[in-house]
Amino acid sequence: MGILIEGTSSAAKFLRANGITFFKVRQEIVDLLGKSDLFFFSPEHPPLTEQAQRALDKAIEEKLKSGDDGEITPSHILLGLWSETDSAGQRILETLGFTDEKAKELVNYIDEGAAFSSR
């Protein structure tokens, strides 16, 4: 949801071009995980599940594989989420039409700066 809320990154544009919107993701989260009680935490130290930490670690790996200088982008985070098999994030993305093919398309977009399609 954070990638879609940010809205201007390549990852956000890629998701929207492929029909994955904030509202669809939010509904899938509720359908998959249910509604939770609100709780507060420090923004500097948000609680992470083991799956979330592994997804972030995989985002770092994706960044290192690219060989580019600079920061980890939302695209790297999206690929990290996708690669975390059987996680809530991957299941939600899959339900909304994200596939291994779309992940490869996103990798090509990152690596080559090529335009992505809305297939």
C-alpha positions as CSV (number, residue, x, y, z in Angstrom):
1,M,0.0,0.0,0.0
2,G,2.9,2.3,0.8
3,I,4.2,2.1,-2.8
4,L,0.8,3.0,-4.2
5,I,0.3,5.8,-1.6
6,E,3.7,7.3,-2.6
7,G,2.3,7.2,-6.2
8,T,5.1,8.7,-8.2
9,S,7.7,5.9,-8.3
10,S,8.2,3.5,-11.2
11,A,6.8,0.7,-9.1
12,A,3.6,2.7,-8.3
13,K,3.1,3.5,-12.0
14,F,3.8,-0.1,-13.0
15,L,1.2,-1.4,-10.5
16,R,-1.4,1.1,-11.6
17,A,-0.7,0.3,-15.3
18,N,-1.4,-3.3,-14.5
19,G,-4.7,-2.6,-12.7
20,I,-3.4,-2.9,-9.2
21,T,-4.7,0.1,-7.2
22,F,-4.6,1.2,-3.6
23,F,-8.2,0.4,-3.0
24,K,-7.9,-3.1,-4.5
25,V,-4.9,-3.8,-2.3
26,R,-6.6,-2.5,0.8
27,Q,-9.7,-4.7,0.1
28,E,-7.5,-7.8,-0.5
29,I,-5.7,-7.1,2.8
30,V,-9.0,-7.0,4.7
31,D,-10.2,-10.2,2.8
32,L,-7.0,-12.1,3.6
33,L,-6.0,-10.8,7.0
34,G,-9.2,-9.2,8.4
35,K,-9.4,-5.9,10.1
36,S,-7.1,-5.3,13.0
37,D,-7.3,-3.0,16.0
38,L,-5.3,0.2,15.6
39,F,-2.1,0.3,17.5
40,F,0.7,2.9,17.6
41,F,4.4,2.4,17.2
42,S,7.4,4.5,16.6
43,P,7.9,5.4,12.9
44,E,11.7,5.0,13.4
45,H,11.2,1.4,14.5
46,P,8.1,-0.1,12.9
47,P,7.4,-3.7,13.9
48,L,8.4,-6.1,11.1
49,T,7.4,-9.7,10.8
50,E,10.1,-12.2,9.8
51,Q,8.5,-12.3,6.3
52,A,8.6,-8.5,6.0
53,Q,12.3,-8.5,7.1
54,R,13.1,-11.2,4.5
55,A,11.3,-9.2,1.8
56,L,13.4,-6.1,2.7
57,D,16.6,-8.2,2.6
58,K,15.6,-9.4,-0.8
59,A,15.0,-5.8,-1.9
60,I,18.6,-5.1,-0.9
61,E,19.7,-8.1,-2.9
62,E,17.8,-6.9,-6.0
63,K,19.4,-3.5,-5.6
64,L,22.9,-5.0,-5.4
65,K,22.2,-7.2,-8.4
66,S,21.4,-4.1,-10.5
67,G,24.9,-2.7,-9.9
68,D,23.6,0.8,-9.9
69,D,24.6,3.4,-7.3
70,G,21.9,5.1,-5.2
71,E,19.1,4.1,-3.0
72,I,16.8,1.1,-2.8
73,T,13.7,2.1,-4.7
74,P,10.1,1.1,-4.4
75,S,10.6,-1.2,-7.4
76,H,13.3,-3.1,-5.4
77,I,10.9,-3.4,-2.5
78,L,8.1,-4.6,-4.8
79,L,10.4,-7.3,-6.1
80,G,11.4,-8.2,-2.6
81,L,7.7,-8.5,-1.6
82,W,7.0,-10.7,-4.6
83,S,9.9,-13.0,-3.9
84,E,8.7,-13.8,-0.4
85,T,6.9,-17.0,-1.2
86,D,3.5,-17.6,0.5
87,S,3.6,-14.2,2.2
88,A,0.5,-12.1,2.5
89,G,2.1,-9.5,0.2
90,Q,2.8,-12.1,-2.5
91,R,-0.7,-13.6,-2.2
92,I,-2.3,-10.2,-2.5
93,L,-0.3,-9.2,-5.5
94,E,-1.0,-12.6,-7.1
95,T,-4.7,-12.2,-6.5
96,L,-4.6,-8.8,-8.2
97,G,-2.8,-10.2,-11.3
98,F,0.9,-9.7,-10.5
99,T,2.9,-12.7,-11.9
100,D,6.5,-13.9,-12.3
101,E,6.2,-12.5,-15.9
102,K,5.3,-9.0,-14.5
103,A,8.2,-9.3,-12.0
104,K,10.6,-10.0,-14.9
105,E,9.1,-7.1,-16.8
106,L,9.7,-4.8,-13.8
107,V,13.3,-6.1,-13.5
108,N,13.9,-5.3,-17.2
109,Y,12.4,-1.8,-16.6
110,I,14.8,-1.2,-13.7
111,D,17.8,-2.6,-15.5
112,E,17.3,-1.0,-18.9
113,G,15.0,1.9,-18.2
114,A,12.7,0.4,-20.8
115,A,9.0,1.3,-21.0
116,F,6.7,-1.2,-19.4
117,S,3.4,-2.4,-20.9
118,S,0.0,-2.6,-19.3
119,R,-0.5,-6.2,-20.4
